[in-house]
Structure formats: structure tokens, C-alpha cells
């Protein structure tokens, strides 16, 4: 039914596990990404290095809590093929050969490197990308961090959209936003969202696909693209020193929670 092209971090494995519970005949291609816990940037002072360690340790703890042990996905009976690739394989012809050998014509990507147009054109069926951000407000990268930094954690979202050359700018299939929990820190907020999205999406897609071809919703604004260069470990001071990782609590108590307008053709 689907070719899944994902990263190999815990949230990506959980997403694949959720899809494989609903769909059979899955080909899973996973890209070996950078280490889940990155190296500490020692160009910063001791205080900032300490905040980096805190931040990524808390992320690991949250993902382990929400996503658990996903190694079971490697033995799923509904996954016909499991193929590991590197970023280089996307451009050196290996991924092209893999896709040309597949009978499945529907592709979902999540957490992998951006695909060049010649690869995207190989797919004749649905071509969708899972973006860990609420488009168009939070396109680009690190988009589960910026909403909390901007004191609008309710804009922490996930967008399923058509795969195009634009950065997270394809027409929208479905969106999910965080259910704000007063006890959640920045990582719990993101993990709760991704789990909710992953748990519900497979059945929503299946229900609609049985009825008719899915026609996405065009975005009426370009929004904003957040780049990797915009982020610095110094931003962690606001999260942990100013708000003690309790931004949800601050925004709820100060009545700063707004309800984002989301788009979806999978729900009424």
C-alpha cells in the first residue's frame, strides 16, 4: 500500500509502527540520521553547555516515555521490506533503483532528507510528507521548538502535505495541533502531539481512501520558514532559565492560549 521513507529516530519508528498496524504491504526505507543526542557545542560557555545537555537529555527521556521500545517494528509482518539508506544514497542513484523496483506507488516521507525533484517524479500515486510543524506558520526545521519559544505552544503541530519542491509548502491533507497539558515541558508537548497524530492518522486515511481520491487543500499564505541558522543553544536560556520548562503552564495561567485554525480533508 505505502512506501515509507523516514528517519531513524524514536518518533519516526513509532510512526512506522502505527502505520503498520493498519496497512499491509509496506516497504520501509529508513535513512540513517545524525545521532539522536548531538554533541555539545563547546564554543559556548559552561552555562550554555549545561543547558544543551539538559535539553537533549530531557528530549531523550520524553521520547522514551511516549514512544517506548519501537524495535518491534523491525519484525512487523505487515512490512515486506526494510531498507537502510544514507543521505548520500538519495543522490547517488541507490534510492532511485529501490523506488523503481517497488510495486507500491504511494509514498509517505517523515524525517528524511529533502528529496530532489527527479526522485519525487518517480512516484505515480500519492506523494505525501509528514512535517513536524504547523504550516504555514512554522515551516522549515526545529519547528517543535519555536512555538514554545514564541510563547504559543498551542501552535506546536504536525502537517501532512503533498510532497513538492517547496519547503513544507505542499497542499495540505491533514493537520494536528498539541493538546496543551499544563504539566508538559517543551519535549512532552511535542511528543504527546506526535503520538496523537501517529495513532489517529492511519485510520483517518483508510476511511477516506475507501470513498474517493483525496484532494488536498491549497494554502493561501506562504507563512514563515525557520532555518537551522536561526537556532542557537543560547535560545535555551529562555526555555529553562526564564520559564523553567513550564511554558505551557505560564501560557495557560496568563490566558495566552489561542486556538490555531487547522486544515484537514480527513475530518469534518
Secondary structure, 3 states (H helix, E strand, C coil): CEEEEECCCHHHHHHHHHHHHHCCCEEEEEECCCCCCCCCCCCCCHHHHHHHHHHHHHHHHHHHHHHCCCHHHHHCCCEEEEEEECHHHHHCCHHHHHHHCCCCCCEEEECCCCCCHHHHCCCCCCEEEEECCCCCCCEECCCCCHHHHCCCHHHCEEEEEECCCCCCCCCEEEEEECCCCCCCCHHHHHHHHHHHHHHHHHHHHHHHHCCCCCCCECCCCCCCEECHHHCCHHHHHHHHHHCCCCHHHHHHHCCCCCCCCCCCCCCC
